[in-house]
Amino acid sequence: MSKSAADTSDYNNPVSATLNGVADLFRKKERIGTLTEDERLDGKTCLVTGANSGLGKATATELARRGAHVLMGCRSDASAAMKEIKAASGSDAVEVVHLDLADLESVKTCCAELKQRGITLDRVVLNAGVVPKKPLKTRQGFEMMFGVHFVGNMLLLKQLLADGTIPNNTYAGTPNGRSADKPRIVFVSSETHRSGTPIDFNTLGDPVEYSAMGSIAQYGHSKLVMTAWLQELARRLQSDKGVDVSVHCLCPGPINSNIARDAPAAFKPVLKVVMGILFASPEKACEPVVYLTAAKSLENQTALYLHLMTQKKPAAQALDAEVSKRVWEEGEKFLKR
């Protein structure tokens, strides 16, 4: 099997995704850097989507510990998680805002609420994600992973930027007045974006069928589309005057979560043991998320992609300027449905 052929199968089902995640842990990597304790977020407001559990909860906790006012964007009741984050971080500056990325009306309502309250977002962490066992649809009829990871996130960012809730001169004429420490957008992508279904503009957004073992390919596809869209957003949010808003993506690596639930029954015991021993806890896995959110060394930088704590380039399709521009244009059509 050629290297390119092998690459496309690295993440195409829960078993191969898990095994490749183990291999990632042992590959030699050069760290981009390490946050110090004095790199804090005092006085800043951060929105973290999907903050009620797993990686999102760990990220929200660490941002709150570093002094941020954290808004937990969650689709269901997250009051218990909010109390746990407050206790773990030692901060009371944590609150929940209702946000269901599978419903574009919910996204619009959330943005309107933030605007009405006069909230200014210094950081937006797009963490919320789904991997259903079988094809499901969002309220507006999009395949669930495509609808949440791409369409819902796209609308959220476009509205927050247009409203000036994320201060920016490009879309709202509301620069933050500081030469450094511009607002940042951080998207939790995945290395599966490299081997998921490639972008085909003849079928982009069409209904798809998959089994539990095939869901990772669609998951990777949805992450690829959003990663490509964000490359175009990063280009639009900078000029010869510099970066208006920073836009970054990352893969947190293998996390000890519930990914094994959709694996074949015969593999589940092995996967659970492997994940429990070798995969990072959410508290450890959130390191690259927090780094991209808080590191002072990244001021005025944009379009970074991290795998774990190593900087690398995203997939070729995501980097292709013509592809990412076309994704942007197609995205506009989806929002007008």
KAUR-V211124 format. One record per residue. N is the residue number from 1. RES is the residue in one letter. SS is DSSP state (h for helix, s for strand, l for the rest). PSI is psi in radians with two decimals (999 if undefined). NEAR is the number of other ideal C-beta (glycine too) atoms within 10 Angstrom. Layout:
N:RES:SS:PSI:NEAR ; N:RES:SS:PSI:NEAR
This chain:
1:M:l:2.33:8 ; 2:S:l:2.84:7 ; 3:K:h:-0.76:6 ; 4:S:h:-0.67:8 ; 5:A:h:-0.67:8 ; 6:A:h:-0.68:10 ; 7:D:h:-0.67:13 ; 8:T:l:-0.21:17 ; 9:S:l:0.02:13 ; 10:D:l:-0.53:19 ; 11:Y:l:0.37:24 ; 12:N:l:0.03:22 ; 13:N:l:2.90:20 ; 14:P:h:-0.59:23 ; 15:V:h:-0.91:19 ; 16:S:h:-0.60:15 ; 17:A:h:-0.72:24 ; 18:T:h:-0.80:23 ; 19:L:h:-0.67:17 ; 20:N:h:-0.55:17 ; 21:G:h:-0.65:21 ; 22:V:h:-0.79:14 ; 23:A:h:-0.64:10 ; 24:D:h:-0.62:19 ; 25:L:h:-0.41:13 ; 26:F:h:0.00:8 ; 27:R:l:2.48:9 ; 28:K:l:2.28:5 ; 29:K:l:2.55:15 ; 30:E:l:2.12:8 ; 31:R:l:2.49:13 ; 32:I:l:-0.49:18 ; 33:G:l:-3.05:12 ; 34:T:l:2.30:10 ; 35:L:l:2.48:17 ; 36:T:l:2.87:10 ; 37:E:l:-0.43:7 ; 38:D:l:0.03:7 ; 39:E:l:1.55:15 ; 40:R:l:3.05:16 ; 41:L:l:0.52:22 ; 42:D:l:2.33:9 ; 43:G:l:-0.02:9 ; 44:K:l:2.62:21 ; 45:T:s:2.28:20 ; 46:C:s:2.27:26 ; 47:L:s:2.20:28 ; 48:V:s:2.02:35 ; 49:T:s:2.60:29 ; 50:G:l:0.69:26 ; 51:A:l:0.14:33 ; 52:N:l:-0.17:24 ; 53:S:l:2.94:14 ; 54:G:h:-2.37:19 ; 55:L:h:-0.72:25 ; 56:G:h:-0.72:27 ; 57:K:h:-0.76:25 ; 58:A:h:-0.71:26 ; 59:T:h:-0.82:30 ; 60:A:h:-0.70:34 ; 61:T:h:-0.78:27 ; 62:E:h:-0.66:24 ; 63:L:h:-0.70:31 ; 64:A:h:-0.68:25 ; 65:R:h:-0.51:18 ; 66:R:l:0.20:22 ; 67:G:l:0.01:16 ; 68:A:l:2.65:26 ; 69:H:s:2.00:21 ; 70:V:s:2.22:31 ; 71:L:s:2.12:24 ; 72:M:s:1.89:26 ; 73:G:s:1.81:28 ; 74:C:s:2.59:25 ; 75:R:l:-0.35:18 ; 76:S:l:3.09:9 ; 77:D:l:2.10:11 ; 78:A:l:0.40:24 ; 79:S:h:-0.67:11 ; 80:A:h:-0.76:9 ; 81:A:h:-0.65:21 ; 82:M:h:-0.76:20 ; 83:K:h:-0.69:11 ; 84:E:h:-0.67:16 ; 85:I:h:-0.74:27 ; 86:K:h:-0.77:17 ; 87:A:h:-0.75:11 ; 88:A:h:-0.58:17 ; 89:S:h:-0.34:20 ; 90:G:l:0.35:9 ; 91:S:l:2.45:18 ; 92:D:l:-0.04:9 ; 93:A:l:1.00:16 ; 94:V:s:2.29:25 ; 95:E:s:2.86:12 ; 96:V:s:2.39:19 ; 97:V:s:2.41:19 ; 98:H:s:2.23:15 ; 99:L:l:2.02:25 ; 100:D:l:1.83:20 ; 101:L:l:-0.19:28 ; 102:A:l:0.06:21 ; 103:D:l:1.89:17 ; 104:L:h:-0.47:23 ; 105:E:h:-0.64:10 ; 106:S:h:-0.69:17 ; 107:V:h:-0.80:24 ; 108:K:h:-0.72:13 ; 109:T:h:-0.73:15 ; 110:C:h:-0.81:22 ; 111:C:h:-0.71:23 ; 112:A:h:-0.69:13 ; 113:E:h:-0.79:14 ; 114:L:h:-0.70:23 ; 115:K:h:-0.77:15 ; 116:Q:h:-0.60:9 ; 117:R:h:-0.16:10 ; 118:G:l:0.46:7 ; 119:I:l:2.37:18 ; 120:T:l:2.14:15 ; 121:L:l:2.06:22 ; 122:D:l:-0.46:20 ; 123:R:s:2.44:22 ; 124:V:s:2.07:28 ; 125:V:s:1.94:29 ; 126:L:s:1.58:25 ; 127:N:l:-0.53:24 ; 128:A:l:2.35:25 ; 129:G:l:2.78:21 ; 130:V:l:2.59:18 ; 131:V:l:1.40:20 ; 132:P:l:2.69:16 ; 133:K:l:-0.54:12 ; 134:K:l:2.83:12 ; 135:P:l:2.25:15 ; 136:L:l:2.88:14 ; 137:K:s:2.58:13 ; 138:T:l:3.05:20 ; 139:R:l:-0.56:12 ; 140:Q:l:0.09:16 ; 141:G:l:0.14:10 ; 142:F:l:2.61:23 ; 143:E:s:2.41:23 ; 144:M:h:-0.84:21 ; 145:M:h:-0.73:28 ; 146:F:h:-0.72:24 ; 147:G:h:-0.68:25 ; 148:V:h:-0.95:26 ; 149:H:h:-0.55:29 ; 150:F:h:-1.16:28 ; 151:V:h:-0.83:26 ; 152:G:h:-0.80:27 ; 153:N:h:-0.69:24 ; 154:M:h:-0.86:24 ; 155:L:h:-0.74:19 ; 156:L:h:-0.87:24 ; 157:L:h:-0.76:24 ; 158:K:h:-0.70:17 ; 159:Q:h:-0.72:21 ; 160:L:h:-0.65:26 ; 161:L:h:-0.75:26 ; 162:A:h:-0.64:15 ; 163:D:h:-0.24:18 ; 164:G:l:0.14:17 ; 165:T:l:-0.67:25 ; 166:I:l:1.89:29 ; 167:P:l:2.24:20 ; 168:N:l:2.58:20 ; 169:N:l:-0.45:15 ; 170:T:l:-0.81:16 ; 171:Y:l:-0.37:19 ; 172:A:l:-0.16:16 ; 173:G:l:0.55:9 ; 174:T:l:1.20:16 ; 175:P:l:2.67:16 ; 176:N:l:-0.05:16 ; 177:G:l:0.06:6 ; 178:R:l:2.40:10 ; 179:S:l:-0.50:9 ; 180:A:l:3.07:9 ; 181:D:l:0.92:15 ; 182:K:l:2.83:23 ; 183:P:l:2.69:26 ; 184:R:s:2.47:26 ; 185:I:s:2.23:27 ; 186:V:s:2.08:28 ; 187:F:s:2.20:25 ; 188:V:s:1.68:27 ; 189:S:l:-2.61:29 ; 190:S:l:2.56:24 ; 191:E:h:-0.31:25 ; 192:T:h:-0.24:23 ; 193:H:h:-0.31:26 ; 194:R:h:-0.49:22 ; 195:S:l:0.13:24 ; 196:G:l:3.14:24 ; 197:T:l:2.17:19 ; 198:P:l:2.81:13 ; 199:I:l:2.11:20 ; 200:D:l:1.96:9 ; 201:F:l:-0.21:11 ; 202:N:l:-0.39:5 ; 203:T:l:0.05:10 ; 204:L:l:2.18:17 ; 205:G:l:-0.05:19 ; 206:D:l:2.69:10 ; 207:P:l:2.52:11 ; 208:V:l:2.67:16 ; 209:E:l:2.43:9 ; 210:Y:l:2.75:19 ; 211:S:l:3.13:11 ; 212:A:h:-0.66:16 ; 213:M:h:-0.33:16 ; 214:G:h:0.01:16 ; 215:S:h:-0.49:23 ; 216:I:h:-0.58:27 ; 217:A:h:-0.71:19 ; 218:Q:h:-0.63:24 ; 219:Y:h:-0.85:26 ; 220:G:h:-0.66:27 ; 221:H:h:-0.81:25 ; 222:S:h:-0.63:29 ; 223:K:h:-0.64:28 ; 224:L:h:-0.79:28 ; 225:V:h:-0.78:29 ; 226:M:h:-0.66:29 ; 227:T:h:-0.71:27 ; 228:A:h:-0.78:27 ; 229:W:h:-0.67:24 ; 230:L:h:-0.48:30 ; 231:Q:h:-0.71:26 ; 232:E:h:-0.71:20 ; 233:L:h:-0.75:24 ; 234:A:h:-0.70:21 ; 235:R:h:-0.70:16 ; 236:R:h:-0.40:16 ; 237:L:l:0.42:24 ; 238:Q:s:2.73:19 ; 239:S:s:-2.98:11 ; 240:D:l:-0.20:4 ; 241:K:l:-0.13:8 ; 242:G:s:-2.92:11 ; 243:V:s:2.26:19 ; 244:D:l:-0.91:24 ; 245:V:l:2.32:26 ; 246:S:s:2.50:24 ; 247:V:s:2.09:26 ; 248:H:s:2.73:24 ; 249:C:s:2.78:26 ; 250:L:s:2.78:25 ; 251:C:s:2.15:24 ; 252:P:l:-0.04:25 ; 253:G:l:-3.07:22 ; 254:P:l:2.26:24 ; 255:I:s:2.45:19 ; 256:N:l:1.53:19 ; 257:S:l:-2.69:17 ; 258:N:l:0.45:12 ; 259:I:h:-0.47:18 ; 260:A:h:-0.15:21 ; 261:R:h:-0.46:13 ; 262:D:h:0.09:19 ; 263:A:l:2.79:20 ; 264:P:l:2.53:12 ; 265:A:h:-0.64:6 ; 266:A:h:-0.46:8 ; 267:F:h:-0.34:16 ; 268:K:h:-0.81:15 ; 269:P:h:-0.73:11 ; 270:V:h:-0.79:14 ; 271:L:h:-0.72:20 ; 272:K:h:-0.68:16 ; 273:V:h:-0.82:11 ; 274:V:h:-0.80:18 ; 275:M:h:-0.70:20 ; 276:G:h:-0.57:11 ; 277:I:h:-0.75:9 ; 278:L:h:-0.47:15 ; 279:F:l:2.61:21 ; 280:A:s:2.58:20 ; 281:S:l:2.78:14 ; 282:P:h:-0.60:18 ; 283:E:h:-0.62:14 ; 284:K:h:-0.71:13 ; 285:A:h:-0.38:23 ; 286:C:l:-0.04:28 ; 287:E:h:-0.88:22 ; 288:P:h:-0.52:24 ; 289:V:h:-0.86:25 ; 290:V:h:-0.63:21 ; 291:Y:h:-0.86:23 ; 292:L:h:-0.45:25 ; 293:T:h:-0.62:29 ; 294:A:h:-0.31:23 ; 295:A:l:2.18:18 ; 296:K:h:-0.49:13 ; 297:S:h:-0.26:10 ; 298:L:h:0.06:18 ; 299:E:l:2.33:14 ; 300:N:l:0.24:12 ; 301:Q:l:2.75:14 ; 302:T:l:2.90:22 ; 303:A:l:0.60:19 ; 304:L:l:2.60:21 ; 305:Y:s:2.20:23 ; 306:L:s:2.42:23 ; 307:H:s:2.03:22 ; 308:L:l:-2.15:21 ; 309:M:l:0.40:17 ; 310:T:s:2.27:17 ; 311:Q:s:2.35:15 ; 312:K:l:3.08:14 ; 313:K:l:2.51:10 ; 314:P:l:-3.14:24 ; 315:A:l:2.71:23 ; 316:A:h:-0.71:10 ; 317:Q:h:-0.67:18 ; 318:A:h:-0.58:26 ; 319:L:h:-0.34:15 ; 320:D:l:2.00:15 ; 321:A:h:-0.64:11 ; 322:E:h:-0.68:7 ; 323:V:h:-0.85:22 ; 324:S:h:-0.60:23 ; 325:K:h:-0.70:16 ; 326:R:h:-0.67:16 ; 327:V:h:-0.74:26 ; 328:W:h:-0.82:18 ; 329:E:h:-0.72:11 ; 330:E:h:-0.63:16 ; 331:G:h:-0.68:22 ; 332:E:h:-0.68:10 ; 333:K:h:-0.68:10 ; 334:F:h:-0.66:18 ; 335:L:h:-0.23:13 ; 336:K:l:0.00:6 ; 337:R:l:999:10
